[in-house]
Amino acid sequence: MSRASGEPLRASIVAGCIVSRDAISNIARQQADALSMPLNGGPTADVKLFTMGGNVVDSRIVEVPSAAAIVADAHFQSSDIIVFHFGIRYPAFDAILLAPRTSHVIGYYHGITPPALLNPTEHPTLAESFCQANELFAADRVQTTSRYIQKELESFGLPADRITRIAPAISFQPVPRRPVKMGQPLRFLYVGRFVASKGISDLMAAFVKFAARNADATLDLAGSTAWCDPEYLAHLRELAKSPLLCNRVRFHHDLSANELARHYAEADVFVFPSHHEGFGVPIVEALTSGCYVICSDAGASPETAGGLGRVFPTGDIAALAIRLSQIEWAWERGVRPTASGLLTAEEWAKQAREYAAYFSQAAYEDRFRTAVFSGLARYPTGVAKYLTDKRLQLLGDLPNVGTPDSEPSIYRTFRDGFAPTKVERRAA
């Protein structure tokens, strides 16, 4: 909606948490950058990031205890654009049900891990997550990362013409690769969370088979300790103590962006054995760094790899071991296997660079801004201000707005009355 000449728009971005080395957090901050920076002479926005917690220092971040606190915020109420991120149940997401009608409201759906891949103790949270995901129907449009997740949204009943697919950008600057020399030991790399659904134990079992015939290859496992399953990580560390893996499997935790970029640049092959993936940002990070990719056929992983690597059936350890052995064969001959056949190392690197350019920060910012501003409704400045003031006045008449105790009086009846209706429609 229009404001006085030269005055920026206002935008709010809502996410459960904003933390380092987290895909949703990275995308939320990339969106904030895209909206606040002028591109091609387009509009800019004054952006706030609303979150329930995090460890990132960013002047745009506002920590809130509840959805009620967001709803009562003057910046939120006067926002022209509001983006709500969703990947798992979190209380602040319910604010989407009371977003101002004068705002262009966008849901950003990252997908929900299937219950079969998680511990039964987590199933109640997943049930709540699938229920709360119905609140995406309150958005004007919903953005997502892949065709795989788009089909999931359509299965919820969301019309295809309300969904926009926008692949995310990588979150670091690649560094020059180490020179490849014939006969040097192969270096394999995994990057991601240390949880069972990522299939890391499959990778280690396959690497044992490969290591029995290749005495010098190494495997680096990199991920955040904040987003891991401690018991699963301990199990992986025990596996790494076996004679064939001892001193050849190395763990790396909480790497900086520069450290992560260096690991990609020094690895020959990135292996992603995930059992479920809504997009797979590490796949793109690897390709951008000139690192070859082997991934499972789970979810969006093959789509994200763009045919530039090799795929194996999810959970098939023997098939993964064969893929690792094929890499040894290919490297000895200076070729790279792809979905369309063998390429020389030089031609593969060229195609990887061209493909990776689509996932640069600049390219993402352009795609995101185009999608947001092309759907932006416009209201006269006076009308928008009047409605904002009236909403804030009404909220100000409510006691203790912004505290968790005030949530039922502000939005819980909307949430409880909204989501079950959608669930019943899906079950019909």
Residue pairs with C-beta under 8 A, 6 or more apart in sequence:
1 9
1 80
1 102
1 376
1 377
1 378
1 379
1 380
1 381
1 384
2 378
2 379
2 380
2 381
3 9
3 80
3 381
3 384
4 381
8 43
8 44
8 45
8 46
9 35
9 43
9 44
9 45
9 46
9 80
9 81
10 45
10 46
10 47
10 75
10 78
10 79
10 80
10 81
11 32
11 35
11 36
11 45
11 46
11 47
11 48
11 79
11 80
11 81
11 82
11 83
12 47
12 48
12 49
12 50
12 70
12 73
12 75
12 76
12 79
12 81
12 82
12 83
13 28
13 31
13 32
13 47
13 48
13 49
13 50
13 82
13 83
13 85
14 49
14 50
14 51
14 70
14 82
14 83
14 84
14 85
14 92
14 93
14 95
14 96
15 24
15 25
15 28
15 49
15 50
15 51
15 85
16 24
16 51
16 52
16 85
16 87
16 88
16 90
16 92
16 93
17 25
17 51
17 52
17 53
17 54
17 90
18 25
18 28
18 29
18 49
18 51
18 54
18 56
18 58
18 61
19 25
19 54
19 55
19 56
19 226
20 55
20 56
20 224
20 254
21 224
21 227
21 254
21 255
21 260
22 224
22 227
23 110
23 168
23 279
23 281
24 85
24 87
24 110
25 54
25 56
26 168
26 171
26 281
27 85
27 108
27 168
28 49
28 83
28 85
29 49
29 56
29 58
30 168
30 169
30 171
30 361
30 364
30 365
30 368
31 83
31 108
31 368
32 47
32 49
32 60
33 361
33 365
34 364
34 365
34 368
34 369
35 44
35 45
35 47
35 81
35 368
35 369
35 372
36 44
36 45
36 46
36 47
36 60
37 44
37 365
38 44
39 365
39 366
39 369
40 366
42 369
42 373
43 373
45 80
45 81
46 75
47 60
48 60
48 61
48 62
48 73
48 75
48 76
49 58
49 60
49 61
49 62
50 62
50 64
50 70
50 73
50 76
50 92
50 95
51 61
51 62
51 63
51 64
51 92
52 63
52 64
52 65
52 90
52 91
52 92
53 63
54 61
54 63
55 226
62 73
62 75
64 70
64 73
64 92
64 402
65 402
65 403
65 404
66 91
66 92
66 402
66 403
66 404
66 406
66 407
67 91
67 92
67 93
67 94
67 95
67 98
67 407
67 410
67 411
68 95
68 401
68 402
68 403
68 404
68 406
68 407
68 410
68 411
69 92
69 401
69 402
69 403
70 76
70 92
70 95
71 77
71 95
71 98
71 395
71 401
71 410
71 411
72 392
72 395
72 396
72 401
72 402
72 410
74 388
74 392
76 82
76 95
76 99
76 100
77 100
77 388
77 391
77 392
77 395
78 100
78 384
78 385
78 388
79 100
79 103
80 102
80 103
80 104
80 376
80 384
81 103
81 104
81 106
81 372
81 376
82 96
82 99
82 100
82 103
82 104
82 105
82 106
83 106
83 107
83 108
83 372
84 93
84 95
84 96
84 99
84 105
84 106
84 107
84 108
84 139
85 108
85 110
86 93
86 107
86 108
86 109
86 110
86 132
86 133
86 136
87 109
87 110
87 111
87 112
88 112
88 125
88 126
88 129
89 125
89 128
89 129
89 131
89 132
91 407
93 132
93 135
94 132
94 135
94 411
94 412
94 414
94 415
95 411
96 105
96 107
96 135
96 136
96 138
96 139
97 135
97 138
97 411
97 414
97 415
97 418
98 410
98 411
98 414
99 105
99 138
100 387
100 388
100 391
101 387
102 377
102 379
102 383
102 384
102 387
102 388
104 140
104 372
104 375
104 376
104 377
105 138
105 139
105 140
106 139
106 140
106 141
106 142
106 143
106 372
106 375
107 136
107 138
107 139
107 141
107 142
107 143
108 142
108 143
108 144
109 133
109 136
109 142
109 143
109 144
109 149
109 152
109 153
110 144
110 145
110 149
110 278
110 279
111 144
111 145
111 148
111 149
111 152
111 278
111 279
111 299
112 126
112 129
112 130
112 133
113 126
113 197
113 276
114 276
115 122
115 123
115 126
117 196
117 197
117 275
117 276
118 126
118 196
118 197
131 419
131 420
131 423
132 415
132 419
133 156
134 156
134 418
134 419
134 422
134 423
134 426
135 415
135 418
135 419
136 142
136 153
136 156
136 158
137 157
137 158
137 418
137 422
138 418
139 162
140 162
140 375
141 162
141 163
141 164
141 371
141 375
142 153
142 158
142 162
142 163
142 164
143 163
143 164
143 165
143 166
143 371
144 150
144 153
144 163
144 164
144 165
144 166
144 278
145 165
145 166
145 167
145 168
145 278
145 279
145 300
146 165
146 167
146 278
146 279
146 299
146 300
146 303
146 304
147 165
147 300
147 303
148 277
148 278
148 299
148 300
148 303
149 278
149 279
149 300
150 160
150 163
150 165
153 163
154 160
154 163
156 422
156 426
157 422
157 425
157 426
164 371
166 364
166 367
166 368
166 371
167 279
167 284
167 304
167 358
167 359
167 364
167 367
168 279
168 281
168 284
168 359
168 364
169 359
169 360
169 361
169 363
169 364
169 365
170 281
170 284
170 285
170 288
170 356
170 359
170 360
170 361
171 257
171 281
171 285
172 257
172 258
172 260
172 261
172 285
173 257
173 261
174 261
174 264
174 265
174 288
174 289
174 290
175 258
175 261
175 262
175 265
175 289
176 265
177 265
177 266
177 289
177 290
177 291
178 265
178 266
180 268
180 345
182 332
182 334
185 216
185 217
185 218
186 214
186 216
186 217
186 218
186 268
186 269
186 327
186 328
186 331
187 217
187 218
187 220
187 266
187 267
187 268
187 269
188 207
188 217
188 218
188 219
188 220
188 267
188 268
188 269
188 270
188 271
188 324
189 219
189 220
189 222
189 263
189 264
189 267
189 269
189 270
189 271
189 286
189 291
190 200
190 203
190 219
190 220
190 221
190 222
190 223
190 270
190 271
190 272
190 273
191 222
191 223
191 260
191 263
191 264
191 270
191 282
191 285
191 286
192 198
192 200
192 223
192 272
192 274
192 282
193 223
193 224
193 227
193 228
194 200
194 221
194 223
194 227
194 228
194 229
194 232
194 233
194 236
195 227
195 228
195 229
195 232
196 229
196 232
196 275
197 274
197 275
197 276
198 273
198 274
198 275
199 273
199 274
199 275
199 296
199 314
199 315
200 221
200 232
200 236
200 273
201 235
201 236
201 239
202 273
202 315
202 317
202 320
203 219
203 271
203 273
203 320
204 219
204 236
204 239
204 240
204 245
204 249
205 239
205 317
206 273
206 317
206 318
206 320
206 321
206 323
206 324
207 217
207 219
207 245
207 249
207 321
207 324
208 242
208 244
208 245
209 317
209 318
209 321
209 324
210 217
210 321
210 324
210 325
210 328
211 217
211 244
211 245
211 248
212 244
213 325
214 328
217 248
217 328
218 248
218 249
218 250
219 245
219 248
219 249
219 250
220 249
220 250
220 252
220 263
220 267
221 236
221 249
221 250
221 251
221 252
222 251
222 252
222 253
222 255
222 260
222 263
223 252
223 253
224 253
224 254
225 233
225 253
225 254
226 254
236 251
237 251
239 245
239 249
240 246
240 249
240 251
252 259
252 263
255 263
260 285
261 289
264 270
264 285
264 286
264 288
264 289
264 291
265 289
265 290
265 291
267 286
267 291
268 291
268 292
268 327
268 331
269 291
269 292
269 293
269 294
269 324
269 327
270 282
270 283
270 286
270 291
270 292
270 293
270 294
271 293
271 294
271 295
271 320
271 324
272 280
272 282
272 283
272 293
272 294
272 295
272 296
272 301
273 295
273 296
273 314
273 320
274 280
274 295
274 296
274 298
274 299
274 301
274 314
275 296
275 298
275 314
275 315
276 298
276 299
277 296
277 298
277 299
277 300
277 301
277 304
278 299
278 300
279 300
279 304
280 295
280 299
280 300
280 301
280 304
280 305
283 293
283 295
283 301
283 304
283 305
283 309
284 304
284 356
284 359
286 292
286 293
287 293
287 305
287 306
287 308
287 309
287 352
287 355
287 356
288 352
288 356
288 359
288 360
290 349
290 352
290 353
292 308
292 309
292 327
292 336
292 348
293 305
293 308
293 309
293 310
294 309
294 310
294 311
294 312
294 320
294 323
294 324
294 327
295 301
295 302
295 304
295 305
295 309
295 311
295 312
296 311
296 312
296 313
296 314
296 315
296 320
297 311
297 312
297 313
297 314
298 314
301 311
302 311
305 311
306 355
307 338
307 339
307 340
308 338
308 339
308 348
308 351
308 352
308 355
309 337
309 338
310 323
310 326
310 337
310 338
310 339
311 339
312 319
312 320
312 322
312 323
313 319
326 337
327 337
330 336
330 337
330 342
334 344
334 345
335 342
335 343
335 344
335 345
336 342
336 343
336 344
336 345
336 348
338 348
343 351
357 363
379 387
395 401
395 410
398 406
398 409
398 410
399 406
399 409
400 406
401 410
